Amino acid sequence: METFTIALMINSSLMGAWMAIYFLFHFYEAFHRSREEQVLLRETITRSQLEALRLQLNPHFLFNALNSIRALIPPAAPEAREGVTRLAAVLQSTLVGKTTDTIPFARELELVHDYLAIEKLRFAEHLRIEEQIDPSLDHIPIPPLMLLTLVENAIKHGVQLHEQAALLSLGGSLEGGWVTLTVESPGSGSPGAVHSSLGIGLKNVRERLQLIYGSEASAVLESISESMMRCTLRYPLEPLRNS
């Protein structure tokens, strides 16, 4: 009986020791994992703070740098000075512009003109620009950078790849409470073919339109001839909510 009692006490002691080791091990593991998570959290916060600081500093740095560069350009090179001025205007709108659902169409068109002026310096006579836009659109709301995205996409995938002189056409109209904007540029395809697979930029444009104006708003890319493409935006005059 005494031997059994001693054995039971030894087993209980061993069991207690093993349980203590088990809990200490898991406590250490949880403590170590917590320390790792804290370090990771601090690193994430630091990166976020640095990113926020970068976003604050970069625009000012860019504008100051552009102004310095513009001052170094001699008056005998007015096109270069104009290009730097236009670039600063584009950066001003894209980097530090106010975050709103919509802006007046006239403001968006002004930004597009600044961008095209820069591209005109680059492509010279290779790029021809036509514009047929109803003046009544000036105060109509449009999501910021929407038309600019279409124009930039047309330059990148159309004008830039076209060996001969390229035509870029902008169109805009307001009819029956609906806004229709078009951008035509060089591109290959069967006439009348609608391209269901849009690039990332155009896909984002369509999603933004539908988020602000509803599911009936659309962005369509189609071939209007064997050598020309057209991207058409169509959305109602009134958004789903106040901007």
N, C-alpha and C positions, 0 to 999 in steps of 0.2 A: 504493500500500500504506500509506504514511504517512497519507494522507488518510482511508483507511478506518479506520485505527487511531484517529485523532483523533475521527472521527464515532462510532465504537463507544464511546470513552471518554465522549463528550458524552452519548450516549444512556444509557449506564450511570449517569452522574451524574444525568441527569434522572429516570431510573427510580428511582434511590435516593432522590432528593429527593421524588418523588411518593409513594413507599412510606413515607418518613419522615412526610410530611404526612398520609397516610392513617392511619397508626398513631397519630400525635399527635392527630388529630381524634377517632378512636374512643376513645383513652385519655381525652381531655378529656370526651367524651360520657359514657363510663362513670363517670368521676370525678364529673361533674356529677349524673348519675343517682344515684350512691351518696350524694352529699351530700343530694339531695332525699329519698332514702329514710331517711337518718339523721334529717333534720329531721322527716319524717312520723312516724318511730318515736318520737322524743322527744315530739312533740305527742300521739301516741296514749298513751304512757306517762303524760304529764302529765294528760291527760283521765281516764285510768283511776284515777290517784291522786286526782284531784279528786272523781271519782264515788265512790270508796271512802270518802273523807272525808265526802262529802255523805251517804252512807248511814249513816255513824257519827253524824253530827251531827243529822240531821233528826229521828230519833225522840226524842232527848233534848230538842231544841228544841220539838217538838210537845207532849211530855208536860209540860214546864215551862210552855209557853204555856197549855195546857189547865188546869193547876193554878192558874195566875194568873187565868185567866178564871173558873174555878169560885169562887175566893176573892172575886171581885167581885160574884158573884150573891147577892142578899140572901136570907136564910133564908125570906122570904115567897114565894120562887119555887122550891119544892122540885123541881118537874118539870124546870126548866132545869138545876139542879144535878145531878139524876139523869141527865139526858141527857149532860152533859159527862163524868160519871163513867163511863157506859156506853161513850161514844165512846173514852175513854182505854183502856178494857179491850179494845175491838176493835182499836185501833191497837197495843196492847201485843202482842197475839197475832199480828197480821198483819205487823208491821214487824220485831219483834225476837224472834219466837218461834224456837225451835230447829228446825233443818232435819232432819226425820225423815220416814221413809216413812209412818208412821202415828202416831196418838195415840189415847188412850181416847175412846170415843164420848161419854162424859159431858162431857169437856172441850170437844169440838166443839159439843155441844148448849148448853153454857154460853155459848159465843161467839155462837151463833145467837140465844139469848135476849137477850144484850146488844144485838145488832144490831136485833132486832125491837122491843125496848124503845125504841130511838131512832126507828124508823119509826112506832111507835105514837104517839109524841109529835107526829110530823109529820102523820099521817093521822087521828089521833083516832078518832072513831066510824066513819070510813070504812073502817077496817081491823079485821076480826074474825079472831081466831086460834084455831084448834083444834089439839089435839095428842093423838095416840094412839100412844104409843111404849112398847114393851115395856121394863120396867125392867131386864130381863136384858141389854140392850144396853150398859149403862153401861161395862163394862170391855172391850167388843168393840173391836178396832182399826178405825180409819177414817183414810184419808188426810186430813191437815189441810186445813181450809177447803173440804172437799168439799161437805158439806151447806150450808155458808154460801153457796157459789157458786150452788147451786140455789135457795135462798131469795132471795138478792139478784136472781137472774134473774127469779123469779116476781114480786117487787115491781116491778121495772123494766118488764117486758113484760106484766104482768097487772094487779096492783093499781093501779099508777100510771095506767094507761090506762082503768081502769074507772070510769065516772061514778057508779055507785051504790055502796052499801056492798059491800065486797069481802071474800070469805072466803079465808083462807089456811090450808090444812090440812097438818099434818106427821104422817107415819106412819112407824113403824119396827117391824120384827119379826125374829125369829131362828127359823128352822125348817129342820130337816134339814141343819144345817151351812152354811146360806146366810143372808146378811144382806140384807134388803129395806128400802129407805128410799123414801118417796114424799113429794112436795111437790105439792099441788093448788092451783091459782089460776085466776082468771078468764082466759078465752081463747076465741077462736072457732075453729070447725072442725066437720067432720062427725064425729059420734060413732063411735068405734072407729078413726078414722084415725090412723096412726102417721106421725110427721113424720121423714122420712129426713134432711132437712137441718137439722142442729143449729147453733146459734150457736157462736161461738168459745169462750165459757165452757163450754157443755155438751160441746162436742167435746173440749176439754181434759180435762174431767172423765172422759169415757169412756176417753180415751187413758191417763190416769194410772191408772185402775182396771185396765185390761188390762195395763199395764206391771207393776203390783204383784201382781195376782191372776190374771193369765192371760187368754186370749182369751175365756173363757166369761163373764167379768164384763161387765156391760152397763149402759148409760145410755140409756133410751128416753123419748122425748117423744111423748105421744099425747093425742088429744081424747077425753074421757070423756063429754062432752055438747056441745051447741051453744055453751055459754058457759063451759065449764070445761076446763082442761088438767091433765095429770098428768105429772110427770117421775119416773121410777122408776129407782133404782140397785139393782143386784143383784150381789153378789159373794160368793165363798166365805169362810168364817171364817178360813182359814189363807192367808197370802200365799205367793207362790212362794219367797220367801226371808225370812230373819229381818229385822225392821225394826231 
